[in-house]
Amino acid sequence: MLRTFDLVLIGIMTAAAAVTYTIKHRAELKVEEVHRLEAEIKLEKDTIDLLKADWALQSQPNRLERLVTTYNGELQLQPTDSTALAHARELPMLKSQVPQLDVTEAKAGDAKVGGVKAGAKSIAAAKVQPIPMRAPREAEEPDDIETGAVE
């Protein structure tokens, strides 16, 4: 009986060792993946910092002013009037928000009349919804124009 019990315990220990090794191996693979992802994140952050620095150099007012004076003859740039800016409520609506025509054709009137189907008359007589127009612009002072800047 002692031998059978010893063999069972040896089998349990071998299975436990195999499971422990498998878990340890998977954990090491996950740690390697975490290190790889951390390296990718660091590379992306460094790239973002580099691009921000490049943007800061490219958008310096002195540089832009120098470019404007150099290429003014070709580009003929003019300052934007504050009245040329549009408000969000003045923008046209999305295509998904445009109302659709309610088109219903009469089945009985499908006979051709003068080369045109009679059903076309019902399309022309279909109920048409009004097309929304942009809101009228209110008289504002130039200082009251919303620019999205933080106060």
Sequence and secondary structure as in RCSB ss.txt:
>XXXX:A:sequence
MLRTFDLVLIGIMTAAAAVTYTIKHRAELKVEEVHRLEAEIKLEKDTIDLLKADWALQSQPNRLERLVTTYNGEL
QLQPTDSTALAHARELPMLKSQVPQLDVTEAKAGDAKVGGVKAGAKSIAAAKVQPIPMRAPREAEEPDDIETGAV
E
>XXXX:A:secstr
 HHHHHHHHHHHHHHHHHHHHHHHHHHHHHHHHHHHHHHHHHHHHHHHHHHHHHHHHHT HHHHHHHHHHHHHHH
      GGG   GGGS   GGGS   B    STT SEETTEETHHHHHHTSB              GGG      
 
